[in-house]
């Protein structure tokens, strides 16, 4: 089930990519992705390019993916290890959410 959903999300990202970001598998492992987000122009992160890792659990989409910045970033909702403190990546996760929707909510403001 997880692999089927991850493949569907990858296809959807290719058809309708969110603006200023991209994501896809790291090599052959569909459960490990790399993402890139451009810093919003109206923020202190303007002009920045930020890299993230996305690790899908085997019971995805019933459990949230683990999303972490690999680029060093200073933000009150991102810890020193790059882990994002965002409710939809923890207790507010829903199987209706997707990586595309999640990337749009990454805290930058």
C-alpha positions in Angstrom: 0.0 0.0 0.0 2.7 2.5 0.9 4.7 2.0 -2.3 1.6 2.4 -4.4 0.7 5.7 -2.6 4.3 7.0 -2.9 4.4 6.2 -6.6 1.1 8.0 -7.1 2.4 11.1 -5.3 5.5 11.1 -7.4 3.4 11.0 -10.6 1.1 13.8 -9.2 4.2 15.9 -8.4 5.4 15.6 -11.9 2.0 16.6 -13.4 1.4 19.5 -11.1 4.5 20.5 -9.2 4.2 23.0 -6.4 5.9 26.4 -7.1 9.4 26.9 -5.8 10.0 23.4 -4.7 10.7 19.9 -6.0 10.9 16.4 -4.6 11.7 12.9 -5.7 13.4 9.6 -4.8 17.0 9.5 -3.8 18.3 6.7 -6.1 16.3 3.5 -6.3 14.7 3.6 -2.8 11.2 5.0 -3.2 10.9 5.4 0.6 13.8 8.0 0.8 13.4 11.2 -1.1 15.3 14.5 -1.5 13.4 17.8 -1.7 14.4 21.3 -2.6 12.6 24.4 -1.5 13.4 28.0 -2.6 13.2 30.6 0.2 10.1 32.8 -0.3 10.9 36.2 -1.8 9.1 38.1 1.0 11.1 36.4 3.9 14.6 36.5 5.4 15.2 33.3 3.4 14.8 35.0 0.0 17.3 33.7 -2.5 18.1 30.7 -0.4 18.0 27.1 -1.7 17.2 24.6 1.0 17.5 20.8 0.8 15.5 18.3 2.8 15.2 14.6 3.2 11.9 12.8 3.3 11.7 9.3 4.8 8.4 7.5 4.3 7.5 4.9 6.9 6.3 1.4 5.7 2.8 2.2 6.9 2.5 5.5 4.9 0.1 7.2 4.5 -1.3 6.2 7.8 1.8 7.5 9.6 3.5 10.8 8.6 6.8 10.9 6.7 9.9 12.2 8.5 11.0 15.5 6.9 14.3 17.2 7.8 16.3 20.0 6.5 19.8 19.0 5.4 20.7 22.6 4.7 21.6 24.5 7.9 18.7 26.9 8.7 17.9 29.1 11.6 14.2 29.1 12.3 12.3 28.7 15.6 10.3 25.7 14.3 13.4 23.8 13.0 15.8 22.3 15.5 19.6 22.0 15.1 19.3 18.6 13.5 17.0 20.0 10.8 13.8 18.4 12.2 10.7 20.4 11.6 8.3 21.0 14.4 5.0 21.1 12.5 1.8 19.6 13.8 0.8 17.9 10.4 4.1 16.0 10.5 3.2 14.7 14.0 -0.1 14.3 15.7 -2.2 16.2 13.2 -1.2 14.0 10.2 -4.0 12.7 8.0 -3.8 10.1 5.2 -5.5 12.7 3.1 -2.4 14.9 3.2 0.3 14.5 0.5 4.0 15.5 0.2 2.9 18.3 -2.2 0.5 19.7 0.4 3.1 19.2 3.2 5.8 21.1 1.2 3.5 24.1 0.9 3.3 24.3 4.7 7.0 24.1 5.5 7.4 27.0 8.0 9.4 29.9 6.5 7.8 33.0 7.9 
